[in-house]
C-alpha cells in the first residue's frame, strides 16, 4: 500500500543507517537489558493469552516478536527497514518449533492488514521515529483500525527528559552541541542531531507522558495508562555491575515496578509504554 511521505519524519534509509549493527544487540547489553525485561513484563501482563494474533509493528530484528512466538502467540512482524525484516526472518528460522507467523516490510501508517483482525498491536518503535505529529496519529489510527474490539495496544515512546538525564549521567552535557540538542528536546520534544556522533541518537520525537496519552486518545482509543519502563535505574553509572549481581538486579526491577505509574517520576524512565484496549 503506497503512502505519501512527509519530509519531517526520517526516511526508512536514514533509520536503517542509524540502526545497522546496533538494534539487534541493544536489548542484550547495558541498560537495554532493563528496558527489555520490563517491556516483557508489561507484555506478559497485558497481552491476551496465546495463541492470540499479535502484530509487532516496527518490530526491528525480531527480539520481542520471536520471544512472543516462543510463548505461543501468532506473531506477524512488520518493519519499514528491509534489513530488520531480513534479520527477523533469520531469528525466526533459528526457532523452528515456534517461528514467526510472517515478516513483512511495511509502514506503520499504512498497514496491509484488514480491519478488526488482530488481537493485539505492539508499537514499540514507530512513535518516536515519526517526528511529524500527523504521522504518529496516522500510525495510531492504523493500529486502532486493525485491532478487534477488545484488542490491546501497547505503544512505546521515549521520555521527553531522556536526553537531559542521559547527558548528565554520561557527561554528554559537557559538549555545547549536546546541550543545545537537550535545550530543544525540553522545549518541544524534537530531538535533532546535527553532529556526526551516533551516540547522540538520530532525529526522533520525545514524548511528555501527557502528550502520549493525548495522541493515543485522539487516534480513537480511550485514554491509556502510561507506564514508565525502567524507572531511574537505567541511570546508574555502573549499570553492568548492578545487572550482573542477582540481588542488585532484582532491586532495580522492584524499583521500576514500584514507580511505573508514579506521576512525579514517570518520565524519569527512558521509555514509556501506553496501554489501552480498543472499544
ChimeraX commands (.cxc) that place a marker at each C-alpha (Angstrom):
marker #1 position 0.00,0.00,0.00 radius 0.5
marker #1 position 1.55,3.31,-1.04 radius 0.5
marker #1 position 1.82,6.27,1.30 radius 0.5
marker #1 position 2.79,9.87,0.58 radius 0.5
marker #1 position 5.97,10.57,2.52 radius 0.5
marker #1 position 6.25,13.72,4.62 radius 0.5
marker #1 position 9.58,15.46,4.75 radius 0.5
marker #1 position 9.84,15.88,8.50 radius 0.5
marker #1 position 9.73,12.25,9.65 radius 0.5
marker #1 position 13.04,10.46,8.94 radius 0.5
marker #1 position 13.19,8.27,5.84 radius 0.5
marker #1 position 13.48,4.49,6.19 radius 0.5
marker #1 position 17.03,4.56,4.78 radius 0.5
marker #1 position 18.09,7.03,7.50 radius 0.5
marker #1 position 16.60,4.74,10.15 radius 0.5
marker #1 position 18.39,1.75,8.64 radius 0.5
marker #1 position 21.70,3.61,8.55 radius 0.5
marker #1 position 21.43,4.53,12.23 radius 0.5
marker #1 position 20.48,1.06,13.45 radius 0.5
marker #1 position 22.79,-1.04,11.25 radius 0.5
marker #1 position 24.70,-3.36,13.57 radius 0.5
marker #1 position 23.05,-1.86,16.65 radius 0.5
marker #1 position 19.43,-2.73,17.26 radius 0.5
marker #1 position 19.95,-6.50,17.16 radius 0.5
marker #1 position 22.21,-6.18,20.24 radius 0.5
marker #1 position 20.72,-3.20,22.07 radius 0.5
marker #1 position 18.39,-5.23,24.30 radius 0.5
marker #1 position 21.22,-7.56,25.33 radius 0.5
marker #1 position 23.66,-5.00,26.72 radius 0.5
marker #1 position 23.83,-2.17,29.22 radius 0.5
marker #1 position 20.60,-0.57,30.33 radius 0.5
marker #1 position 18.90,-2.08,27.29 radius 0.5
marker #1 position 18.57,-5.24,29.38 radius 0.5
marker #1 position 16.39,-3.40,31.90 radius 0.5
marker #1 position 14.30,-1.98,29.05 radius 0.5
marker #1 position 13.92,-5.50,27.61 radius 0.5
marker #1 position 12.96,-7.20,30.86 radius 0.5
marker #1 position 10.47,-4.54,31.90 radius 0.5
marker #1 position 8.91,-4.29,28.44 radius 0.5
marker #1 position 8.37,-8.04,28.50 radius 0.5
marker #1 position 6.84,-7.82,31.98 radius 0.5
marker #1 position 4.26,-5.40,30.55 radius 0.5
marker #1 position 3.68,-7.62,27.52 radius 0.5
marker #1 position 3.06,-10.61,29.79 radius 0.5
marker #1 position 0.71,-8.56,31.93 radius 0.5
marker #1 position -1.45,-7.00,29.23 radius 0.5
marker #1 position -1.42,-9.16,26.11 radius 0.5
marker #1 position -4.32,-11.59,25.67 radius 0.5
marker #1 position -3.45,-15.23,26.19 radius 0.5
marker #1 position -1.82,-17.29,23.42 radius 0.5
marker #1 position -2.44,-18.12,20.63 radius 0.5
marker #1 position -3.68,-14.55,20.13 radius 0.5
marker #1 position -2.74,-12.77,16.90 radius 0.5
marker #1 position -0.13,-10.09,17.61 radius 0.5
marker #1 position 1.10,-7.51,15.11 radius 0.5
marker #1 position 4.59,-6.34,16.07 radius 0.5
marker #1 position 4.68,-3.09,14.10 radius 0.5
marker #1 position 8.16,-1.62,13.90 radius 0.5
marker #1 position 9.43,-4.87,15.38 radius 0.5
marker #1 position 13.02,-4.39,14.23 radius 0.5
marker #1 position 15.14,-7.55,14.02 radius 0.5
marker #1 position 12.54,-9.53,15.96 radius 0.5
marker #1 position 13.76,-9.77,19.55 radius 0.5
marker #1 position 10.35,-9.28,21.16 radius 0.5
marker #1 position 8.48,-10.93,18.27 radius 0.5
marker #1 position 10.46,-14.17,18.48 radius 0.5
marker #1 position 10.16,-14.16,22.27 radius 0.5
marker #1 position 6.37,-13.89,21.94 radius 0.5
marker #1 position 6.23,-16.56,19.26 radius 0.5
marker #1 position 8.11,-18.93,21.56 radius 0.5
marker #1 position 5.31,-18.37,24.08 radius 0.5
marker #1 position 2.64,-19.48,21.66 radius 0.5
marker #1 position 1.50,-16.23,20.05 radius 0.5
marker #1 position 0.81,-15.89,16.33 radius 0.5
marker #1 position 3.20,-13.03,15.70 radius 0.5
marker #1 position 3.35,-11.04,12.48 radius 0.5
marker #1 position 6.34,-8.69,12.31 radius 0.5
marker #1 position 6.21,-5.53,10.21 radius 0.5
marker #1 position 9.12,-3.10,9.87 radius 0.5
marker #1 position 9.95,-0.28,7.48 radius 0.5
marker #1 position 13.61,-1.34,7.25 radius 0.5
marker #1 position 14.35,-4.31,4.94 radius 0.5
marker #1 position 17.49,-5.22,6.91 radius 0.5
marker #1 position 15.45,-5.58,10.09 radius 0.5
marker #1 position 12.90,-7.79,8.36 radius 0.5
marker #1 position 15.70,-9.97,7.00 radius 0.5
marker #1 position 17.26,-10.29,10.45 radius 0.5
marker #1 position 13.86,-11.11,11.97 radius 0.5
marker #1 position 13.40,-13.87,9.41 radius 0.5
marker #1 position 16.78,-15.30,10.33 radius 0.5
marker #1 position 15.92,-15.16,14.05 radius 0.5
marker #1 position 12.62,-16.89,13.34 radius 0.5
marker #1 position 14.40,-19.67,11.44 radius 0.5
marker #1 position 16.57,-20.33,14.49 radius 0.5
marker #1 position 13.48,-21.37,16.47 radius 0.5
marker #1 position 11.76,-23.77,14.05 radius 0.5
marker #1 position 9.39,-25.09,16.72 radius 0.5
marker #1 position 7.86,-21.62,17.17 radius 0.5
marker #1 position 8.56,-19.41,14.15 radius 0.5
marker #1 position 7.05,-16.04,13.40 radius 0.5
marker #1 position 3.76,-16.31,11.52 radius 0.5
marker #1 position 5.02,-13.77,8.95 radius 0.5
marker #1 position 7.51,-10.99,8.34 radius 0.5
marker #1 position 6.85,-8.01,6.08 radius 0.5
marker #1 position 8.41,-4.74,5.01 radius 0.5
marker #1 position 5.70,-2.20,5.76 radius 0.5
marker #1 position 4.82,1.23,7.08 radius 0.5
marker #1 position 3.07,1.73,10.43 radius 0.5
marker #1 position 0.98,4.48,8.81 radius 0.5
marker #1 position -0.46,2.17,6.13 radius 0.5
marker #1 position -0.78,-1.41,7.36 radius 0.5
marker #1 position -1.70,-4.11,4.86 radius 0.5
marker #1 position -3.93,-5.87,7.41 radius 0.5
marker #1 position -7.70,-5.92,7.16 radius 0.5
marker #1 position -9.85,-4.04,9.67 radius 0.5
marker #1 position -10.52,-5.72,13.05 radius 0.5
marker #1 position -8.28,-8.76,12.51 radius 0.5
marker #1 position -5.63,-8.51,15.26 radius 0.5
marker #1 position -5.90,-9.29,18.96 radius 0.5
marker #1 position -3.00,-7.01,19.87 radius 0.5
marker #1 position -0.72,-4.42,18.31 radius 0.5
marker #1 position 2.76,-3.86,19.73 radius 0.5
marker #1 position 4.06,-0.47,18.56 radius 0.5
marker #1 position 7.48,-0.24,20.17 radius 0.5
marker #1 position 9.38,1.83,17.59 radius 0.5
marker #1 position 7.30,3.95,15.24 radius 0.5
marker #1 position 6.08,6.69,17.57 radius 0.5
marker #1 position 9.50,8.16,18.24 radius 0.5
marker #1 position 10.73,7.79,14.67 radius 0.5
marker #1 position 7.65,9.55,13.30 radius 0.5
marker #1 position 8.65,13.08,14.22 radius 0.5
marker #1 position 5.63,14.58,12.43 radius 0.5
marker #1 position 2.63,14.50,14.78 radius 0.5
marker #1 position 0.25,13.80,11.89 radius 0.5
marker #1 position 2.32,10.71,11.07 radius 0.5
marker #1 position 2.14,9.48,14.66 radius 0.5
marker #1 position -1.62,9.90,14.72 radius 0.5
marker #1 position -1.89,8.06,11.43 radius 0.5
marker #1 position 0.10,5.12,12.83 radius 0.5
marker #1 position -2.07,5.04,15.95 radius 0.5
marker #1 position -5.26,5.19,13.86 radius 0.5
marker #1 position -3.99,2.28,11.79 radius 0.5
marker #1 position -3.39,0.30,14.99 radius 0.5
marker #1 position -6.94,1.14,16.07 radius 0.5
marker #1 position -8.32,0.06,12.68 radius 0.5
marker #1 position -6.68,-3.38,12.60 radius 0.5
marker #1 position -7.50,-4.24,16.22 radius 0.5
marker #1 position -10.58,-6.27,17.03 radius 0.5
marker #1 position -12.94,-4.81,19.66 radius 0.5
marker #1 position -11.30,-5.61,22.98 radius 0.5
marker #1 position -7.89,-5.86,21.32 radius 0.5
marker #1 position -4.92,-4.32,23.12 radius 0.5
marker #1 position -2.43,-1.67,22.05 radius 0.5
marker #1 position 0.98,-1.32,23.68 radius 0.5
marker #1 position 2.74,1.73,22.27 radius 0.5
marker #1 position 6.21,2.84,23.32 radius 0.5
marker #1 position 7.69,6.33,23.36 radius 0.5
marker #1 position 10.93,7.93,24.51 radius 0.5
marker #1 position 10.60,10.25,27.50 radius 0.5
marker #1 position 10.88,13.99,26.92 radius 0.5
marker #1 position 13.62,14.10,29.55 radius 0.5
marker #1 position 15.72,11.12,28.39 radius 0.5
marker #1 position 18.48,13.12,26.72 radius 0.5
marker #1 position 18.84,15.53,29.64 radius 0.5
marker #1 position 19.18,12.67,32.13 radius 0.5
marker #1 position 21.46,10.66,29.84 radius 0.5
marker #1 position 23.58,13.74,29.22 radius 0.5
marker #1 position 24.08,14.20,32.95 radius 0.5
marker #1 position 24.83,10.53,33.56 radius 0.5
marker #1 position 27.26,10.05,30.67 radius 0.5
marker #1 position 28.79,13.51,30.59 radius 0.5
marker #1 position 27.43,14.46,27.17 radius 0.5
marker #1 position 26.13,17.75,28.58 radius 0.5
marker #1 position 29.71,18.98,28.78 radius 0.5
marker #1 position 29.52,19.30,24.98 radius 0.5
marker #1 position 27.86,22.61,23.96 radius 0.5
marker #1 position 26.36,20.91,20.89 radius 0.5
marker #1 position 24.67,18.28,23.03 radius 0.5
marker #1 position 23.50,20.94,25.47 radius 0.5
marker #1 position 21.76,22.68,22.57 radius 0.5
marker #1 position 20.16,19.38,21.49 radius 0.5
marker #1 position 18.79,18.97,25.03 radius 0.5
marker #1 position 17.52,22.53,25.08 radius 0.5
marker #1 position 15.32,21.85,22.08 radius 0.5
marker #1 position 14.28,18.42,23.39 radius 0.5
marker #1 position 12.97,20.04,26.56 radius 0.5
marker #1 position 11.29,22.84,24.62 radius 0.5
marker #1 position 9.29,20.82,22.10 radius 0.5
marker #1 position 10.38,17.17,22.05 radius 0.5
marker #1 position 12.01,17.35,18.62 radius 0.5
marker #1 position 15.38,15.65,19.03 radius 0.5
marker #1 position 17.63,16.74,16.17 radius 0.5
marker #1 position 21.26,15.62,15.99 radius 0.5
marker #1 position 23.29,17.86,13.63 radius 0.5
marker #1 position 26.59,16.25,14.66 radius 0.5
marker #1 position 28.35,13.16,13.32 radius 0.5
marker #1 position 28.16,11.45,16.72 radius 0.5
marker #1 position 25.73,8.49,16.56 radius 0.5
marker #1 position 25.68,8.19,20.36 radius 0.5
marker #1 position 23.65,11.43,20.32 radius 0.5
marker #1 position 20.92,9.40,18.55 radius 0.5
marker #1 position 19.15,10.19,15.29 radius 0.5
marker #1 position 16.29,12.61,14.66 radius 0.5
marker #1 position 13.38,11.46,16.81 radius 0.5
marker #1 position 10.49,12.71,18.90 radius 0.5
marker #1 position 10.48,12.58,22.69 radius 0.5
marker #1 position 7.06,12.49,24.39 radius 0.5
marker #1 position 5.86,14.04,27.59 radius 0.5
marker #1 position 3.65,11.39,29.27 radius 0.5
marker #1 position 0.56,13.59,28.93 radius 0.5
marker #1 position 1.31,14.12,25.25 radius 0.5
marker #1 position 1.48,10.36,24.68 radius 0.5
marker #1 position -1.87,9.92,26.40 radius 0.5
marker #1 position -3.50,12.62,24.32 radius 0.5
marker #1 position -2.17,11.32,20.99 radius 0.5
marker #1 position -3.40,7.78,21.68 radius 0.5
marker #1 position -6.82,9.11,22.71 radius 0.5
marker #1 position -7.02,11.40,19.67 radius 0.5
marker #1 position -6.47,8.36,17.44 radius 0.5
marker #1 position -9.74,6.83,18.63 radius 0.5
marker #1 position -8.77,4.92,21.75 radius 0.5
marker #1 position -9.84,5.59,25.31 radius 0.5
marker #1 position -7.27,7.45,27.40 radius 0.5
marker #1 position -4.46,4.94,28.01 radius 0.5
marker #1 position -2.50,4.18,31.13 radius 0.5
marker #1 position 1.13,5.19,30.63 radius 0.5
marker #1 position 3.83,3.14,32.36 radius 0.5
marker #1 position 7.43,4.09,32.98 radius 0.5
marker #1 position 9.53,1.19,31.75 radius 0.5
marker #1 position 12.89,1.47,33.51 radius 0.5
marker #1 position 12.31,3.93,36.32 radius 0.5
marker #1 position 15.51,5.83,37.20 radius 0.5
marker #1 position 17.55,2.60,37.39 radius 0.5
marker #1 position 18.89,2.98,33.85 radius 0.5
marker #1 position 20.93,5.95,35.06 radius 0.5
marker #1 position 23.25,4.14,37.49 radius 0.5
marker #1 position 26.81,4.70,36.16 radius 0.5
marker #1 position 27.95,1.13,36.87 radius 0.5
marker #1 position 24.85,-0.47,35.38 radius 0.5
marker #1 position 26.54,-3.69,34.22 radius 0.5
marker #1 position 27.79,-4.42,37.73 radius 0.5
marker #1 position 24.27,-3.92,39.10 radius 0.5
marker #1 position 22.68,-6.13,36.45 radius 0.5
marker #1 position 25.18,-8.95,36.82 radius 0.5
marker #1 position 24.56,-9.14,40.58 radius 0.5
marker #1 position 21.31,-11.03,41.05 radius 0.5
marker #1 position 20.28,-9.19,44.22 radius 0.5
marker #1 position 21.03,-5.76,42.78 radius 0.5
marker #1 position 19.28,-6.61,39.52 radius 0.5
marker #1 position 16.12,-7.55,41.42 radius 0.5
marker #1 position 16.27,-4.25,43.30 radius 0.5
marker #1 position 16.41,-2.35,40.00 radius 0.5
marker #1 position 13.38,-4.29,38.78 radius 0.5
marker #1 position 11.48,-3.80,42.03 radius 0.5
marker #1 position 12.14,-0.05,41.90 radius 0.5
marker #1 position 10.94,0.24,38.32 radius 0.5
marker #1 position 7.76,-1.69,39.17 radius 0.5
marker #1 position 7.11,0.45,42.23 radius 0.5
marker #1 position 7.46,3.69,40.25 radius 0.5
marker #1 position 5.88,2.61,36.96 radius 0.5
marker #1 position 2.79,4.81,37.38 radius 0.5
marker #1 position 4.07,7.35,39.92 radius 0.5
marker #1 position 3.16,10.68,38.27 radius 0.5
marker #1 position 6.07,12.64,39.72 radius 0.5
marker #1 position 8.69,10.16,38.45 radius 0.5
marker #1 position 7.03,8.61,35.41 radius 0.5
marker #1 position 9.18,10.47,32.89 radius 0.5
marker #1 position 12.42,9.56,34.69 radius 0.5
marker #1 position 12.22,6.37,32.67 radius 0.5
marker #1 position 13.95,6.45,29.31 radius 0.5
marker #1 position 10.95,4.73,27.74 radius 0.5
marker #1 position 7.20,4.97,28.30 radius 0.5
marker #1 position 4.56,2.43,27.24 radius 0.5
marker #1 position 0.91,3.39,26.74 radius 0.5
marker #1 position -1.54,0.51,27.24 radius 0.5
marker #1 position -5.19,0.63,26.18 radius 0.5
marker #1 position -7.90,-1.66,24.84 radius 0.5
marker #1 position -9.93,-0.89,21.74 radius 0.5
marker #1 position -13.62,-0.32,22.45 radius 0.5
marker link #1:1,2 radius 0.2
marker link #1:2,3 radius 0.2
marker link #1:3,4 radius 0.2
marker link #1:4,5 radius 0.2
marker link #1:5,6 radius 0.2
marker link #1:6,7 radius 0.2
marker link #1:7,8 radius 0.2
marker link #1:8,9 radius 0.2
marker link #1:9,10 radius 0.2
marker link #1:10,11 radius 0.2
marker link #1:11,12 radius 0.2
marker link #1:12,13 radius 0.2
marker link #1:13,14 radius 0.2
marker link #1:14,15 radius 0.2
marker link #1:15,16 radius 0.2
marker link #1:16,17 radius 0.2
marker link #1:17,18 radius 0.2
marker link #1:18,19 radius 0.2
marker link #1:19,20 radius 0.2
marker link #1:20,21 radius 0.2
marker link #1:21,22 radius 0.2
marker link #1:22,23 radius 0.2
marker link #1:23,24 radius 0.2
marker link #1:24,25 radius 0.2
marker link #1:25,26 radius 0.2
marker link #1:26,27 radius 0.2
marker link #1:27,28 radius 0.2
marker link #1:28,29 radius 0.2
marker link #1:29,30 radius 0.2
marker link #1:30,31 radius 0.2
marker link #1:31,32 radius 0.2
marker link #1:32,33 radius 0.2
marker link #1:33,34 radius 0.2
marker link #1:34,35 radius 0.2
marker link #1:35,36 radius 0.2
marker link #1:36,37 radius 0.2
marker link #1:37,38 radius 0.2
marker link #1:38,39 radius 0.2
marker link #1:39,40 radius 0.2
marker link #1:40,41 radius 0.2
marker link #1:41,42 radius 0.2
marker link #1:42,43 radius 0.2
marker link #1:43,44 radius 0.2
marker link #1:44,45 radius 0.2
marker link #1:45,46 radius 0.2
marker link #1:46,47 radius 0.2
marker link #1:47,48 radius 0.2
marker link #1:48,49 radius 0.2
marker link #1:49,50 radius 0.2
marker link #1:50,51 radius 0.2
marker link #1:51,52 radius 0.2
marker link #1:52,53 radius 0.2
marker link #1:53,54 radius 0.2
marker link #1:54,55 radius 0.2
marker link #1:55,56 radius 0.2
marker link #1:56,57 radius 0.2
marker link #1:57,58 radius 0.2
marker link #1:58,59 radius 0.2
marker link #1:59,60 radius 0.2
marker link #1:60,61 radius 0.2
marker link #1:61,62 radius 0.2
marker link #1:62,63 radius 0.2
marker link #1:63,64 radius 0.2
marker link #1:64,65 radius 0.2
marker link #1:65,66 radius 0.2
marker link #1:66,67 radius 0.2
marker link #1:67,68 radius 0.2
marker link #1:68,69 radius 0.2
marker link #1:69,70 radius 0.2
marker link #1:70,71 radius 0.2
marker link #1:71,72 radius 0.2
marker link #1:72,73 radius 0.2
marker link #1:73,74 radius 0.2
marker link #1:74,75 radius 0.2
marker link #1:75,76 radius 0.2
marker link #1:76,77 radius 0.2
marker link #1:77,78 radius 0.2
marker link #1:78,79 radius 0.2
marker link #1:79,80 radius 0.2
marker link #1:80,81 radius 0.2
marker link #1:81,82 radius 0.2
marker link #1:82,83 radius 0.2
marker link #1:83,84 radius 0.2
marker link #1:84,85 radius 0.2
marker link #1:85,86 radius 0.2
marker link #1:86,87 radius 0.2
marker link #1:87,88 radius 0.2
marker link #1:88,89 radius 0.2
marker link #1:89,90 radius 0.2
marker link #1:90,91 radius 0.2
marker link #1:91,92 radius 0.2
marker link #1:92,93 radius 0.2
marker link #1:93,94 radius 0.2
marker link #1:94,95 radius 0.2
marker link #1:95,96 radius 0.2
marker link #1:96,97 radius 0.2
marker link #1:97,98 radius 0.2
marker link #1:98,99 radius 0.2
marker link #1:99,100 radius 0.2
marker link #1:100,101 radius 0.2
marker link #1:101,102 radius 0.2
marker link #1:102,103 radius 0.2
marker link #1:103,104 radius 0.2
marker link #1:104,105 radius 0.2
marker link #1:105,106 radius 0.2
marker link #1:106,107 radius 0.2
marker link #1:107,108 radius 0.2
marker link #1:108,109 radius 0.2
marker link #1:109,110 radius 0.2
marker link #1:110,111 radius 0.2
marker link #1:111,112 radius 0.2
marker link #1:112,113 radius 0.2
marker link #1:113,114 radius 0.2
marker link #1:114,115 radius 0.2
marker link #1:115,116 radius 0.2
marker link #1:116,117 radius 0.2
marker link #1:117,118 radius 0.2
marker link #1:118,119 radius 0.2
marker link #1:119,120 radius 0.2
marker link #1:120,121 radius 0.2
marker link #1:121,122 radius 0.2
marker link #1:122,123 radius 0.2
marker link #1:123,124 radius 0.2
marker link #1:124,125 radius 0.2
marker link #1:125,126 radius 0.2
marker link #1:126,127 radius 0.2
marker link #1:127,128 radius 0.2
marker link #1:128,129 radius 0.2
marker link #1:129,130 radius 0.2
marker link #1:130,131 radius 0.2
marker link #1:131,132 radius 0.2
marker link #1:132,133 radius 0.2
marker link #1:133,134 radius 0.2
marker link #1:134,135 radius 0.2
marker link #1:135,136 radius 0.2
marker link #1:136,137 radius 0.2
marker link #1:137,138 radius 0.2
marker link #1:138,139 radius 0.2
marker link #1:139,140 radius 0.2
marker link #1:140,141 radius 0.2
marker link #1:141,142 radius 0.2
marker link #1:142,143 radius 0.2
marker link #1:143,144 radius 0.2
marker link #1:144,145 radius 0.2
marker link #1:145,146 radius 0.2
marker link #1:146,147 radius 0.2
marker link #1:147,148 radius 0.2
marker link #1:148,149 radius 0.2
marker link #1:149,150 radius 0.2
marker link #1:150,151 radius 0.2
marker link #1:151,152 radius 0.2
marker link #1:152,153 radius 0.2
marker link #1:153,154 radius 0.2
marker link #1:154,155 radius 0.2
marker link #1:155,156 radius 0.2
marker link #1:156,157 radius 0.2
marker link #1:157,158 radius 0.2
marker link #1:158,159 radius 0.2
marker link #1:159,160 radius 0.2
marker link #1:160,161 radius 0.2
marker link #1:161,162 radius 0.2
marker link #1:162,163 radius 0.2
marker link #1:163,164 radius 0.2
marker link #1:164,165 radius 0.2
marker link #1:165,166 radius 0.2
marker link #1:166,167 radius 0.2
marker link #1:167,168 radius 0.2
marker link #1:168,169 radius 0.2
marker link #1:169,170 radius 0.2
marker link #1:170,171 radius 0.2
marker link #1:171,172 radius 0.2
marker link #1:172,173 radius 0.2
marker link #1:173,174 radius 0.2
marker link #1:174,175 radius 0.2
marker link #1:175,176 radius 0.2
marker link #1:176,177 radius 0.2
marker link #1:177,178 radius 0.2
marker link #1:178,179 radius 0.2
marker link #1:179,180 radius 0.2
marker link #1:180,181 radius 0.2
marker link #1:181,182 radius 0.2
marker link #1:182,183 radius 0.2
marker link #1:183,184 radius 0.2
marker link #1:184,185 radius 0.2
marker link #1:185,186 radius 0.2
marker link #1:186,187 radius 0.2
marker link #1:187,188 radius 0.2
marker link #1:188,189 radius 0.2
marker link #1:189,190 radius 0.2
marker link #1:190,191 radius 0.2
marker link #1:191,192 radius 0.2
marker link #1:192,193 radius 0.2
marker link #1:193,194 radius 0.2
marker link #1:194,195 radius 0.2
marker link #1:195,196 radius 0.2
marker link #1:196,197 radius 0.2
marker link #1:197,198 radius 0.2
marker link #1:198,199 radius 0.2
marker link #1:199,200 radius 0.2
marker link #1:200,201 radius 0.2
marker link #1:201,202 radius 0.2
marker link #1:202,203 radius 0.2
marker link #1:203,204 radius 0.2
marker link #1:204,205 radius 0.2
marker link #1:205,206 radius 0.2
marker link #1:206,207 radius 0.2
marker link #1:207,208 radius 0.2
marker link #1:208,209 radius 0.2
marker link #1:209,210 radius 0.2
marker link #1:210,211 radius 0.2
marker link #1:211,212 radius 0.2
marker link #1:212,213 radius 0.2
marker link #1:213,214 radius 0.2
marker link #1:214,215 radius 0.2
marker link #1:215,216 radius 0.2
marker link #1:216,217 radius 0.2
marker link #1:217,218 radius 0.2
marker link #1:218,219 radius 0.2
marker link #1:219,220 radius 0.2
marker link #1:220,221 radius 0.2
marker link #1:221,222 radius 0.2
marker link #1:222,223 radius 0.2
marker link #1:223,224 radius 0.2
marker link #1:224,225 radius 0.2
marker link #1:225,226 radius 0.2
marker link #1:226,227 radius 0.2
marker link #1:227,228 radius 0.2
marker link #1:228,229 radius 0.2
marker link #1:229,230 radius 0.2
marker link #1:230,231 radius 0.2
marker link #1:231,232 radius 0.2
marker link #1:232,233 radius 0.2
marker link #1:233,234 radius 0.2
marker link #1:234,235 radius 0.2
marker link #1:235,236 radius 0.2
marker link #1:236,237 radius 0.2
marker link #1:237,238 radius 0.2
marker link #1:238,239 radius 0.2
marker link #1:239,240 radius 0.2
marker link #1:240,241 radius 0.2
marker link #1:241,242 radius 0.2
marker link #1:242,243 radius 0.2
marker link #1:243,244 radius 0.2
marker link #1:244,245 radius 0.2
marker link #1:245,246 radius 0.2
marker link #1:246,247 radius 0.2
marker link #1:247,248 radius 0.2
marker link #1:248,249 radius 0.2
marker link #1:249,250 radius 0.2
marker link #1:250,251 radius 0.2
marker link #1:251,252 radius 0.2
marker link #1:252,253 radius 0.2
marker link #1:253,254 radius 0.2
marker link #1:254,255 radius 0.2
marker link #1:255,256 radius 0.2
marker link #1:256,257 radius 0.2
marker link #1:257,258 radius 0.2
marker link #1:258,259 radius 0.2
marker link #1:259,260 radius 0.2
marker link #1:260,261 radius 0.2
marker link #1:261,262 radius 0.2
marker link #1:262,263 radius 0.2
marker link #1:263,264 radius 0.2
marker link #1:264,265 radius 0.2
marker link #1:265,266 radius 0.2
marker link #1:266,267 radius 0.2
marker link #1:267,268 radius 0.2
marker link #1:268,269 radius 0.2
marker link #1:269,270 radius 0.2
marker link #1:270,271 radius 0.2
marker link #1:271,272 radius 0.2
marker link #1:272,273 radius 0.2
marker link #1:273,274 radius 0.2
marker link #1:274,275 radius 0.2
marker link #1:275,276 radius 0.2
marker link #1:276,277 radius 0.2
marker link #1:277,278 radius 0.2
marker link #1:278,279 radius 0.2
view
